[in-house]
Amino acid sequence: MLKVVSPRSESHQEIPSHLDEIARIGARRMLLEALDAEVADYIHRHKAERDEAGHRLVVRNGAGKPRNVTMGGGTVDVSAPRVNDRRPGEKFTSLVLPPYVRKSPKVESLLPLLYLKGLSTNAFEGALREFLGEGVTGLSPASIVKLKKSWEAEFALWEKRAITKRYAYIFADGVNVEIRLGEDKKICLLVLIGVTEDGDKELLAVHPGYRESKDSWGYVLSSLVARGLAPPLVCVGDGALGFWAALRATGGFEKCEEQRCWVHKIANVLDKLPKRLQGDAKGMLHDMMRAESKKACEKIRDQFAKLHQDKFPKAVECLKKDWAELTTFFRYPAAHWLHLRTTNPIESSFATVKLRTTVTRGAGSAVTATTMAFKLLSECQKRWRKINAPEEIKNLFAGVVYQDGVVVTTASTHQEAAAS
């Protein structure tokens, strides 16, 4: 007589369907235990306090009404224990599960993240109910609209904040974003990111401008200066004339050094070469950017010019344009070169902004686009890399002079290097 035995793999196929339920039950049990422990501790600490009849002033008082609480492990139904505290002016408030809380902080932070990453407001309830279980609340389109209003208020306060930190470097870039409302279907978001004395990268400004005009950039810079921004040592940006013209017109910024973005420069040079030559040319341009000294960089530049001057003079002319500003970084610590050569912190962070506007076919308005960019960049800021060797920044502010990335002994040597 044959006995049919299910393969082990089949019996294991049922387990995953129960794992989430087990986790949800475990989360509910642990939450209830934490609430009971909190109440027991509170009552124990005040057990000696009694009224004139000798009765305790702080005692248990049953349990509250059941409510659904959404956590990372799912949505659970909980009746929190209550405390009757008859002491004048005293009241028990749970720190584990405060009154009216229905979502954990992680779930609260998940909502803006999913919205900003491109999830439609109409899809929130259906998508998250699959993972967090039935009974999940606060995920309707109306709640997301309310959330966006709170972001606008947050952004309005942020735009008026005082600037109290000193910044060694500032990265500047303008990014075009499509919008659906208004006469202009595109706006240029002007973004500034600063590097503090401690080496942290911080968002300084997000402003909807008219293209990258001098007037728009001038407004951003003057607003920051009025709120306390001191001139940085170096500003990093592409060749957009509006920013540099505004920088020179801003009082106190005359001595701020300019560093052109190599990524933008390389793209512009390659655009003036046929595709069959772009691979080798790109390699040479990268070798220039990563050269160990200014002389080594210029040697590769001259080789590039010799190869392409006759047939592609525009590519050579584009490379040599603003050469002094392109090689400013050689006068700063070598550990900082990786950061100073490009506006990548802005470019990479705006990839998420573009993702959201692609999904929604453009932001609704200039205000919406700016607020969304602010929130996305604020989230990205939490993961931005600290600048290498931040201790070198204090040296720069103290007047220490660098040449080809290393400290030189005299200021005259630095002046000669700058003039060469």
C-alpha positions as CSV (number, residue, x, y, z in Angstrom):
1,M,0.0,0.0,0.0
2,L,1.4,3.3,-1.1
3,K,1.4,6.3,1.2
4,V,1.5,9.7,-0.6
5,V,3.6,12.3,1.3
6,S,3.6,15.9,0.2
7,P,7.0,17.2,-0.7
8,R,8.6,19.4,1.9
9,S,8.6,22.3,-0.4
10,E,4.8,22.2,-0.6
11,S,4.3,22.2,3.1
12,H,6.7,25.2,3.4
13,Q,4.7,27.1,0.8
14,E,2.0,27.8,3.4
15,I,4.4,29.4,5.9
16,P,4.9,32.7,4.2
17,S,1.2,33.4,4.2
18,H,1.2,33.1,8.0
19,L,4.3,35.0,8.7
20,D,2.7,38.5,8.4
21,E,-0.2,37.4,10.7
22,I,2.3,36.0,13.3
23,A,4.2,39.2,13.2
24,R,1.0,41.2,13.6
25,I,-0.1,39.1,16.5
26,G,3.3,39.4,18.1
27,A,3.4,43.2,17.6
28,R,-0.1,43.5,19.2
29,R,1.0,41.4,22.2
30,M,4.2,43.4,22.7
31,L,2.3,46.7,22.5
32,L,-0.2,45.6,25.1
33,E,2.6,44.4,27.4
34,A,4.4,47.7,27.0
35,L,1.2,49.6,27.8
36,D,0.5,47.5,30.9
37,A,4.1,47.9,32.1
38,E,3.9,51.6,31.6
39,V,0.7,51.9,33.6
40,A,1.9,49.5,36.3
41,D,5.1,51.6,36.7
42,Y,3.1,54.9,36.9
43,I,0.8,53.5,39.6
44,H,3.7,52.0,41.6
45,R,5.5,55.3,41.7
46,H,2.5,57.0,43.2
47,K,1.2,54.3,45.4
48,A,2.0,56.2,48.6
49,E,-0.2,59.1,47.6
50,R,-3.6,58.7,49.3
51,D,-6.6,60.8,50.2
52,E,-7.9,61.5,53.8
53,A,-9.8,58.2,53.9
54,G,-6.6,56.3,53.0
55,H,-7.6,55.4,49.5
56,R,-5.0,55.6,46.7
57,L,-5.2,58.6,44.4
58,V,-3.8,56.8,41.4
59,V,-5.4,53.6,40.4
60,R,-6.3,51.6,37.2
61,N,-9.5,52.5,35.6
62,G,-10.3,49.7,33.0
63,A,-9.4,50.1,29.4
64,G,-10.1,52.7,26.7
65,K,-12.1,52.3,23.6
66,P,-10.5,50.0,21.0
67,R,-8.7,51.7,18.1
68,N,-6.7,50.6,15.1
69,V,-3.0,51.4,15.3
70,T,-0.9,51.1,12.1
71,M,2.7,50.1,12.6
72,G,5.5,48.7,10.5
73,G,4.2,45.2,11.4
74,G,0.7,45.9,10.3
75,T,-2.6,47.3,11.7
76,V,-3.7,46.0,15.1
77,D,-6.7,46.5,17.3
78,V,-5.7,47.8,20.8
79,S,-7.6,48.8,23.9
80,A,-5.1,50.9,26.0
81,P,-5.4,50.6,29.8
82,R,-6.6,53.7,31.6
83,V,-5.5,55.4,34.8
84,N,-7.7,57.3,37.2
85,D,-5.4,60.0,38.6
86,R,-7.4,62.1,41.2
87,R,-4.4,64.3,42.2
88,P,-5.1,68.0,41.4
89,G,-3.6,69.1,38.1
90,E,-2.2,65.7,37.3
91,K,-3.1,63.4,34.4
92,F,-1.6,60.2,33.0
93,T,-0.6,60.3,29.4
94,S,0.9,57.3,27.7
95,L,4.3,57.8,26.0
96,V,4.1,54.4,24.4
97,L,0.7,55.1,22.7
98,P,-0.3,58.8,23.1
99,P,-3.9,59.8,22.8
100,Y,-5.4,59.9,19.3
101,V,-2.3,58.4,17.7
102,R,-3.2,55.8,15.0
103,K,0.0,55.5,13.1
104,S,3.6,55.0,14.2
105,P,6.2,57.6,13.4
106,K,7.7,55.3,10.7
107,V,4.4,54.9,9.0
108,E,3.9,58.7,9.2
109,S,7.2,59.3,7.5
110,L,6.3,56.6,4.9
111,L,3.4,58.7,3.5
112,P,5.4,61.7,2.3
113,L,8.2,59.4,1.0
114,L,5.8,57.3,-1.1
115,Y,4.0,60.4,-2.5
116,L,7.2,62.2,-3.4
117,K,8.6,59.0,-5.0
118,G,5.6,59.0,-7.4
119,L,2.7,57.0,-5.9
120,S,-0.6,58.5,-6.9
121,T,-2.8,59.9,-4.0
122,N,-5.7,57.7,-5.2
123,A,-3.5,54.5,-4.9
124,F,-2.4,55.0,-1.2
125,E,-5.2,53.1,0.5
126,G,-5.3,50.1,-1.8
127,A,-1.5,49.8,-2.0
128,L,-0.8,50.1,1.7
129,R,-3.7,48.0,2.9
130,E,-2.1,45.1,1.2
131,F,0.9,45.4,3.5
132,L,-0.5,47.0,6.6
133,G,-3.8,45.1,6.8
134,E,-7.4,46.1,7.0
135,G,-8.5,49.0,9.3
136,V,-5.6,51.2,8.2
137,T,-6.8,54.9,8.3
138,G,-5.4,58.3,7.3
139,L,-4.4,57.3,3.8
140,S,-7.1,58.9,1.8
141,P,-6.4,61.5,-1.0
142,A,-7.8,64.2,1.3
143,S,-5.2,63.3,4.0
144,I,-2.4,63.6,1.4
145,V,-3.8,67.0,0.3
146,K,-3.8,68.1,3.9
147,L,-0.2,66.8,4.2
148,K,0.9,69.0,1.2
149,K,-0.7,72.0,2.8
150,S,1.5,71.4,5.9
151,W,4.6,71.2,3.7
152,E,3.8,74.6,2.1
153,A,3.6,76.1,5.6
154,E,6.8,74.4,6.6
155,F,8.6,75.7,3.4
156,A,7.3,79.2,4.1
157,L,8.9,79.2,7.5
158,W,12.1,77.6,6.2
159,E,12.5,80.4,3.6
160,K,12.5,83.0,6.4
161,R,14.9,81.3,8.8
162,A,18.0,83.0,10.0
163,I,21.3,81.8,8.5
164,T,23.7,81.3,11.5
165,K,26.3,78.9,10.1
166,R,29.3,79.7,8.1
167,Y,29.7,77.9,4.7
168,A,33.1,77.1,3.0
169,Y,31.6,76.0,-0.3
170,I,28.3,76.6,-2.1
171,F,27.0,74.5,-5.0
172,A,24.5,76.3,-7.3
173,D,22.4,74.9,-10.1
174,G,19.1,75.5,-11.9
175,V,16.8,72.7,-12.8
176,N,13.8,73.0,-15.2
177,V,10.5,71.4,-13.9
178,E,7.3,71.1,-15.9
179,I,4.1,72.5,-14.4
180,R,0.5,72.1,-15.6
181,L,-1.0,75.5,-14.4
182,G,-0.1,79.0,-15.3
183,E,1.1,80.7,-18.5
184,D,4.6,79.2,-18.3
185,K,4.6,75.4,-18.5
186,K,8.1,75.2,-17.1
187,I,9.8,76.9,-14.2
188,C,13.5,76.9,-13.3
189,L,14.1,75.9,-9.7
190,L,17.2,77.6,-8.4
191,V,19.0,75.5,-5.8
192,L,21.9,76.3,-3.4
193,I,23.6,73.7,-1.2
194,G,26.3,74.7,1.3
195,V,29.1,72.9,3.0
196,T,29.4,73.9,6.7
197,E,32.6,74.3,8.8
198,D,32.0,70.7,10.0
199,G,31.9,69.4,6.5
200,D,28.1,68.7,6.4
201,K,26.1,69.5,3.2
202,E,23.0,71.5,3.8
203,L,20.2,72.8,1.6
204,L,20.4,76.6,1.6
205,A,17.8,77.7,-0.9
206,V,15.1,76.5,-3.4
207,H,13.4,79.2,-5.4
208,P,11.3,79.3,-8.6
209,G,13.1,81.6,-11.0
210,Y,12.7,82.9,-14.5
211,R,15.2,80.6,-16.3
212,E,18.6,81.2,-14.7
213,S,18.5,85.0,-15.0
214,K,20.7,87.4,-13.1
215,D,17.7,88.9,-11.5
216,S,16.3,85.6,-10.2
217,W,19.7,84.5,-8.8
218,G,20.2,88.0,-7.4
219,Y,17.0,87.7,-5.4
220,V,18.0,84.3,-3.9
221,L,21.5,85.6,-2.9
222,S,20.3,88.9,-1.5
223,S,17.6,87.1,0.5
224,L,20.2,84.7,2.1
225,V,22.6,87.6,2.8
226,A,19.8,89.6,4.5
227,R,19.2,86.6,6.8
228,G,22.9,86.2,7.7
229,L,24.7,84.3,5.0
230,A,28.5,85.2,4.9
231,P,30.4,84.9,1.6
232,P,31.8,81.4,1.1
233,L,35.3,80.6,-0.1
234,V,34.2,79.0,-3.4
235,C,31.0,78.8,-5.4
236,V,30.6,75.8,-7.7
237,G,28.3,75.9,-10.7
238,D,28.0,75.5,-14.5
239,G,28.6,78.2,-17.0
240,A,25.2,79.8,-16.7
241,L,26.0,83.5,-16.7
242,G,23.0,84.5,-14.6
243,F,24.4,83.1,-11.4
244,W,27.9,84.4,-11.8
245,A,26.7,87.9,-12.7
246,A,24.4,87.9,-9.7
247,L,27.3,86.7,-7.5
248,R,29.5,89.6,-8.5
249,A,26.7,92.1,-7.9
250,T,26.1,90.8,-4.4
251,G,27.9,92.9,-1.8
252,G,30.8,91.0,0.0
253,F,31.0,88.2,-2.6
254,E,33.5,89.9,-4.8
255,K,36.4,87.8,-3.5
256,C,34.5,84.5,-3.6
257,E,36.3,82.1,-6.0
258,E,34.5,80.5,-8.9
259,Q,34.7,76.8,-9.8
260,R,33.0,75.5,-13.0
261,C,31.4,72.1,-13.0
262,W,33.4,69.6,-14.9
263,V,30.4,67.3,-15.6
264,H,28.7,70.2,-17.4
265,K,31.9,71.2,-19.2
266,I,32.6,67.6,-20.4
267,A,29.0,67.3,-21.7
268,N,29.3,70.6,-23.6
269,V,32.7,69.6,-25.2
270,L,31.5,66.2,-26.2
271,D,28.4,67.7,-27.8
272,K,30.7,69.4,-30.3
273,L,32.4,66.2,-31.4
274,P,31.1,63.4,-33.6
275,K,29.9,60.3,-31.7
276,R,32.8,58.1,-33.1
277,L,35.3,60.3,-31.3
278,Q,33.4,60.9,-28.1
279,G,34.6,57.7,-26.3
280,D,38.3,58.6,-26.5
281,A,37.7,62.3,-25.9
282,K,35.7,61.6,-22.8
283,G,38.6,59.5,-21.4
284,M,41.0,62.4,-22.0
285,L,38.6,64.9,-20.4
286,H,38.2,62.6,-17.3
287,D,42.0,62.3,-17.1
288,M,42.2,66.1,-17.1
289,M,39.6,66.4,-14.3
290,R,41.4,63.7,-12.2
291,A,45.0,65.0,-12.8
292,E,47.3,65.2,-9.8
293,S,48.4,68.7,-10.5
294,K,47.4,71.8,-12.5
295,K,50.4,71.3,-14.8
296,A,49.5,67.7,-15.5
297,C,45.9,68.8,-16.3
298,E,47.1,71.4,-18.7
299,K,49.5,69.0,-20.4
300,I,46.5,66.7,-21.2
301,R,44.5,69.7,-22.3
302,D,47.2,70.7,-24.8
303,Q,47.3,67.1,-26.2
304,F,43.5,67.3,-26.6
305,A,43.8,70.6,-28.4
306,K,46.5,69.3,-30.7
307,L,44.3,66.3,-31.7
308,H,41.1,68.3,-32.4
309,Q,42.0,71.9,-33.1
310,D,42.1,71.5,-36.9
311,K,38.9,69.6,-37.4
312,F,36.8,70.5,-34.3
313,P,37.9,74.0,-33.2
314,K,34.6,74.6,-31.4
315,A,35.2,71.7,-29.0
316,V,38.7,73.0,-28.2
317,E,37.4,76.6,-27.7
318,C,34.6,75.3,-25.4
319,L,37.2,73.4,-23.3
320,K,39.5,76.4,-23.0
321,K,36.7,78.8,-22.1
322,D,36.7,79.7,-18.4
323,W,39.8,77.5,-18.0
324,A,41.0,79.4,-14.9
325,E,37.6,78.9,-13.2
326,L,37.6,75.2,-14.2
327,T,40.9,74.6,-12.4
328,T,40.3,76.6,-9.2
329,F,40.0,73.4,-7.2
330,F,43.8,72.8,-7.5
331,R,44.2,75.6,-4.9
332,Y,42.2,73.7,-2.3
333,P,42.8,70.5,-0.3
334,A,43.1,67.4,-2.5
335,A,40.6,65.6,-0.2
336,H,37.9,68.1,-1.3
337,W,38.6,67.9,-5.1
338,L,36.0,65.1,-5.5
339,H,33.3,67.4,-4.2
340,L,34.4,70.7,-5.7
341,R,34.7,69.5,-9.3
342,T,30.9,69.0,-9.8
343,T,27.4,70.1,-8.8
344,N,26.5,66.4,-8.4
345,P,24.8,66.8,-5.0
346,I,22.1,68.8,-6.8
347,E,22.0,66.8,-10.0
348,S,21.6,63.4,-8.3
349,S,19.1,64.7,-5.7
350,F,16.8,66.2,-8.4
351,A,16.4,62.8,-10.1
352,T,13.7,62.1,-7.5
353,V,12.0,65.4,-8.3
354,K,11.9,64.6,-12.0
355,L,10.5,61.1,-11.2
356,R,7.6,62.7,-9.3
357,T,6.8,65.2,-12.1
358,T,7.1,62.5,-14.7
359,V,4.5,60.3,-12.9
360,T,2.1,63.2,-12.4
361,R,2.8,64.8,-15.9
362,G,4.1,67.9,-14.3
363,A,3.5,69.6,-10.9
364,G,0.2,71.4,-10.5
365,S,1.7,74.9,-10.0
366,A,5.0,76.7,-9.3
367,V,4.2,76.6,-5.6
368,T,3.6,72.9,-5.6
369,A,6.7,72.2,-7.6
370,T,8.9,74.3,-5.3
371,T,7.4,72.8,-2.1
372,M,7.8,69.2,-3.5
373,A,11.4,69.9,-4.4
374,F,12.1,71.3,-1.0
375,K,10.7,68.2,0.7
376,L,12.5,65.8,-1.6
377,L,15.8,67.6,-1.1
378,S,15.2,67.8,2.6
379,E,14.8,64.0,2.6
380,C,17.9,63.6,0.4
381,Q,19.9,65.8,2.8
382,K,19.7,63.2,5.5
383,R,21.8,60.9,3.3
384,W,24.2,63.4,1.7
385,R,27.9,62.4,2.2
386,K,29.9,64.5,4.6
387,I,32.8,66.2,2.7
388,N,36.1,64.3,3.0
389,A,38.6,65.6,5.5
390,P,36.3,68.2,7.1
391,E,39.1,69.4,9.4
392,E,40.8,71.0,6.3
393,I,37.9,73.5,6.2
394,K,39.1,75.1,9.5
395,N,42.6,75.4,7.9
396,L,41.1,77.3,5.0
397,F,39.2,79.7,7.2
398,A,42.4,80.2,9.2
399,G,44.2,81.3,6.0
400,V,46.2,78.2,5.3
401,V,47.3,78.2,1.6
402,Y,47.2,75.1,-0.7
403,Q,48.8,74.4,-4.1
404,D,47.9,71.3,-6.1
405,G,46.0,70.0,-3.1
406,V,48.7,70.3,-0.4
407,V,49.7,73.0,2.0
408,V,52.4,75.5,0.9
409,T,54.5,77.4,3.2
410,T,54.1,81.0,2.0
411,A,51.2,83.1,0.7
412,S,53.5,84.3,-2.2
413,T,53.7,80.8,-3.5
414,H,49.9,80.6,-3.6
415,Q,49.7,84.0,-5.4
416,E,52.2,82.8,-8.0
417,A,50.2,79.6,-8.5
418,A,47.0,81.6,-8.9
419,A,48.6,83.8,-11.5
420,S,50.0,81.0,-13.6
